[in-house]
Amino acid sequence: MGGSDERGTQRRLLYRRTDLRWWIEWQVFRIQDPVTWVGLPCRAVRGCVFCDIVAGEAPAEIVHRDEVAVAFLDRRPLFPGHVLLVPTVHVVTLPELADVGPFFERVRLAAQVVPDALGAQGTFVANNNVVSQSVAHLHVHVVPRTKGDGLRGFFWPRHTYGPGEAAAVGDLLRPAFAALWTT
């Protein structure tokens, strides 16, 4: 019995160390950058993979972009068509986003487009703030869902796209986004 308590304590310390390391890295980044980094256009922020995607400097299967947000396929989706939406300004968490309305209007539209374009019954929409946030840039997941798809609880299997599969899914989503986003 003592062993399991000990392992639990070790796990909690590991999580705390990981969270602390992430926080320290961001504090160092903020100190090194003389300009406040929150709210900067993504092209001005270096070292953030989502800013690189927004700036067109990193590869991604982009399904829509405008002046407020960029929508692209998650590289390790829960299901094909799992879309990430990121604001075009660099913010780490939702409370740092100055004007949430335009961004979440895009999230709402994505939640409509994804199931319609892919034949799903609905979507799961989620945002992590710091804990479990794998990239320190605000992003919202829009995941296509169908009854009986096997997604349960919070321990979800991630997959990778096969050769050409992401492009094929992107080809389904892009016209649907374009049609709805412009109306």
N, C-alpha and C positions, 0 to 999 in steps of 0.2 A: 504494500500500500504506500509506503514511503517513497518507493521508486517512481510511481506515477505522479505523485505530488512534485517530486523533484524534477521530472521531465516537464511537467506543466510550467513550473517556475522557470526552467531553462528556456522554454518556448517563449514565455512572456518577456523575458529579458532579451531574447533575440529580436522579437518584434520591436521592443522599445529601442534597441540599438539600431535597428534598421530605420525606424522612424526618425530617430535622432540624427543618423547619418544623412538622411534625405534633407532634414531641416538645416543641418550645418552646411551641406553643399549649396542650398539655396541662399543661405545667409552670406556665404563667401561670394557667390555669384553676384548678389546684390551689392556687396561692398566693392567688388572689382569694377562694377559698372557704375560710372559716376551719374548716369541718368537713371531715374527710377524705371525699372524694367516692366512693372505692371502697366498694362495699357499701351505699350509700344506696338507699332505695327510689326508683324511677324518678320518682315525682311530685316528689321534692326536687331533682332535677337539671335545670337549664335548659340549653338549647342542644344537647341530644342528641336527634336525630330518633327514635331507637328508644325513648328514655325517654318522649318525647311520644306515641308510639304506645301504649306500655304504659299511660300515664296517660289515654288516650282523647282527647288533645288534638291529634293529627295523624291524618289519614285513612289507613286501611290496610284491606285485605281480610283481616280476622282470621278464622282458621278454628278456633282454640281458644285459651282462656286459663284459667289457674288461678293459685294463689298462688305458683307456682314459675316458670312460663314463659308466654310468649305466642307463638303460632304464627300467622304471617300470610304472604300471598303476596308474593314478591319483585316489585317494580315493573318490573324488567327481567329477566325469567326466562330461563334457558337453555331451558327447555321449560315449557309451561303446567303449573301445579301445583308449580312450584319454591317451596318453603316455607322461610321463615327462622324459626328459633326463637331467642328472646332471653330471658335471665333477667329477672325482675321487679325485681331489684336492679341498680344500675349498676356493672358491672365492664367493663374494657376488654379484658382478655385472659383466657384460660383459667386461667393460674396464679393470678389474683386471685380466682377464684370459690372461696369458702370450702368449700362442700359440693357437689361435682360430681355426686354420686350421683343426687339427685332431678332435676337438670336433664337429665342424660344418660339417665335413664329416660324422660323426655319425648321426647328425640331418638330413642331406640330405638322408642318407640311411633309417632312420626311416620314413621320408616323402614318401619314395617309398614303404616300407614294409607295413605300416599301411593300406593304401587303398587296396593294392593287397590282403592282408590276410583277410580283413574284407568285401570286396565287396563294398567299398565306391568309390565315383567318384574322390575324391581328399582329400587334407588336409588343415587345417589352422595351420600355424606355428607361434608361438608368444613367446616373451621374455619380461618380465617387469624388469626395473631397478629401484629399490627402491620403487617408487610409485606403489601401488597395488601388490607389491611383498610380498606374504604371508609368505614365508620362506626366511630368509636371507642367501640364497645359490643360486648361479646361476642355473636356470633351464629353459628349453625350453619346451613349450607345443607343441605336435603334435596331432592334433585333427582330426579324420576322418570326412569328410564332404560329403554330398550328396545333390544335388539340391533339394530344397524344404524341407530341414531338420528343418526349423524353426529358425535357428540361425540368428539373425539380430542385428545390432548395437553393443553396448558394454555392455549391461545388460543381461547376459546370465544365464539361470537357470542351477544350478548344481544338480546332482542327486547322489544317492548312489547305489552301486551294491547290488543286492539281494543275498541271500545265494547261494554260489557256482558260481555266475555269473562272478565275476572277474577271478576266476580260469579257467572257460571255455574260456573266452576271452584270457587270458594268454596262454592257450593251443593252441589257433589258431595262436597267434603271435610268440611264441617262435621258432617253426620250420621255419617260414618265415624269422625271424631275423637271425637264424643260417645259413640258406641257402644263404642268400644274404651277410651277414657280413663276411663270410669266403671266398667268391669268389673274 
